[in-house]
Amino acid sequence: MTEDLMTIREMCDAYDVTPRTLRFYESKELLFPVRDGQKRLFTKRDRARLKLILRGKRFGFSLEQIRQLLDLYHVGDQQHMQLNRTYQIAHERLADMESQRDELTQAIDDLREQLRWGEKVLASMKDTKKAAE
């Protein structure tokens, strides 16, 4: 293989993804490997796109959002529109994540309170049982 092209196995090893994941991203038109018979050969562009896809997924972006952001790369404005839209989506996603975190923190606090109540009830039942013996 040339330095510029990677096989599906090399991509899987380098980016810790499965062949199925790469084929899925290809079917969603996020990656565009070169075909050599049945082989898929991934270019530097595909590798850069995969890094962005994986980062976007980690941040909770939808595949459609990621596809739209990647498509903005070729607008021809030195990526100004792409960066601006990425910033907007990231800002919205951060607000969603912070809201989810706050809800989860409240749920954890509520559950801890219920567990403390349960401990007291169980302890009093245990004391009542001992007193009845």
C-alpha positions as CSV (number, residue, x, y, z in Angstrom):
1,M,0.0,0.0,0.0
2,T,1.2,3.5,-0.6
3,E,1.5,5.9,2.3
4,D,-1.5,7.8,1.0
5,L,-3.9,4.9,1.0
6,M,-5.0,2.6,3.8
7,T,-6.9,-0.7,3.7
8,I,-10.1,-1.2,5.7
9,R,-8.1,-3.3,8.2
10,E,-5.5,-0.6,8.6
11,M,-8.2,2.0,9.2
12,C,-9.9,-0.3,11.8
13,D,-6.6,-0.8,13.6
14,A,-5.6,2.9,13.4
15,Y,-9.0,4.3,14.6
16,D,-10.4,1.5,16.7
17,V,-13.5,1.0,14.6
18,T,-15.0,-2.0,12.9
19,P,-15.2,-2.7,9.2
20,R,-19.0,-2.5,9.6
21,T,-18.6,1.0,11.0
22,L,-16.5,2.1,8.0
23,R,-19.0,0.6,5.5
24,F,-21.9,2.3,7.4
25,Y,-20.2,5.7,7.2
26,E,-19.6,5.0,3.5
27,S,-23.2,4.2,3.0
28,K,-24.2,7.5,4.7
29,E,-21.8,9.3,2.3
30,L,-19.5,10.4,5.1
31,L,-16.5,8.5,3.7
32,F,-15.6,8.0,0.0
33,P,-12.9,5.2,-0.2
34,V,-11.3,4.4,-3.6
35,R,-12.5,1.1,-4.9
36,D,-9.9,-1.4,-6.2
37,G,-12.1,-4.4,-7.2
38,Q,-13.6,-5.5,-3.9
39,K,-11.1,-3.6,-1.8
40,R,-11.8,-0.2,-0.2
41,L,-8.8,2.1,0.0
42,F,-9.0,5.1,2.2
43,T,-7.3,8.4,1.4
44,K,-5.9,11.0,3.7
45,R,-9.1,12.9,3.2
46,D,-11.1,9.9,4.4
47,R,-8.8,9.7,7.5
48,A,-9.3,13.3,8.3
49,R,-13.1,13.0,7.8
50,L,-13.2,9.9,10.0
51,K,-11.4,11.7,12.8
52,L,-14.0,14.5,12.6
53,I,-16.8,11.9,12.5
54,L,-15.6,10.2,15.6
55,R,-15.1,13.4,17.5
56,G,-18.5,14.6,16.5
57,K,-20.1,11.3,17.7
58,R,-18.2,11.6,21.0
59,F,-19.7,15.0,21.5
60,G,-23.2,13.7,20.6
61,F,-23.6,15.3,17.2
62,S,-26.0,13.4,14.9
63,L,-24.6,11.8,11.8
64,E,-26.7,14.2,9.7
65,Q,-25.2,17.2,11.5
66,I,-21.7,15.7,10.9
67,R,-22.4,15.1,7.3
68,Q,-23.7,18.7,6.8
69,L,-20.6,20.1,8.6
70,L,-18.3,18.0,6.5
71,D,-20.1,19.1,3.3
72,L,-19.4,22.8,4.2
73,Y,-15.7,22.2,3.9
74,H,-15.9,22.8,0.1
75,V,-17.9,26.0,0.2
76,G,-14.7,28.0,-0.7
77,D,-14.6,30.6,2.1
78,Q,-11.6,29.2,3.9
79,Q,-13.9,27.1,6.1
80,H,-15.5,30.2,7.7
81,M,-19.1,28.9,7.2
82,Q,-18.0,25.4,8.3
83,L,-16.3,26.7,11.5
84,N,-19.2,29.1,12.2
85,R,-21.8,26.3,11.9
86,T,-19.7,23.9,13.9
87,Y,-19.4,26.5,16.7
88,Q,-23.2,27.0,16.7
89,I,-24.0,23.3,16.8
90,A,-21.3,22.7,19.5
91,H,-22.7,25.5,21.6
92,E,-26.2,24.0,21.4
93,R,-24.8,20.6,22.2
94,L,-22.9,21.9,25.2
95,A,-26.1,23.5,26.6
96,D,-27.9,20.2,26.1
97,M,-25.2,18.2,27.8
98,E,-25.1,20.7,30.8
99,S,-28.9,20.4,31.1
100,Q,-28.7,16.6,31.0
101,R,-25.9,16.7,33.6
102,D,-28.0,18.9,35.9
103,E,-31.0,16.6,35.5
104,L,-28.8,13.6,36.3
105,T,-27.3,15.3,39.3
106,Q,-30.8,16.0,40.6
107,A,-31.8,12.4,40.0
108,I,-28.7,11.2,41.8
109,D,-29.4,13.4,44.8
110,D,-33.1,12.3,44.9
111,L,-32.0,8.6,44.7
112,R,-29.5,9.1,47.6
113,E,-32.3,10.7,49.7
114,Q,-34.6,7.8,49.0
115,L,-31.8,5.3,49.9
116,R,-31.2,7.2,53.2
117,W,-35.0,7.0,53.9
118,G,-34.9,3.3,53.0
119,E,-32.0,2.6,55.4
120,K,-33.9,4.3,58.2
121,V,-37.1,2.3,57.5
122,L,-35.1,-1.0,57.3
123,A,-33.3,-0.2,60.5
124,S,-36.5,0.6,62.3
125,M,-38.0,-2.6,61.1
126,K,-35.0,-4.5,62.3
127,D,-35.3,-2.8,65.7
128,T,-39.0,-3.6,65.8
129,K,-38.3,-7.2,65.0
130,K,-35.7,-7.5,67.8
131,A,-38.0,-5.9,70.3
132,A,-40.8,-8.4,69.4
133,E,-38.5,-11.4,70.0
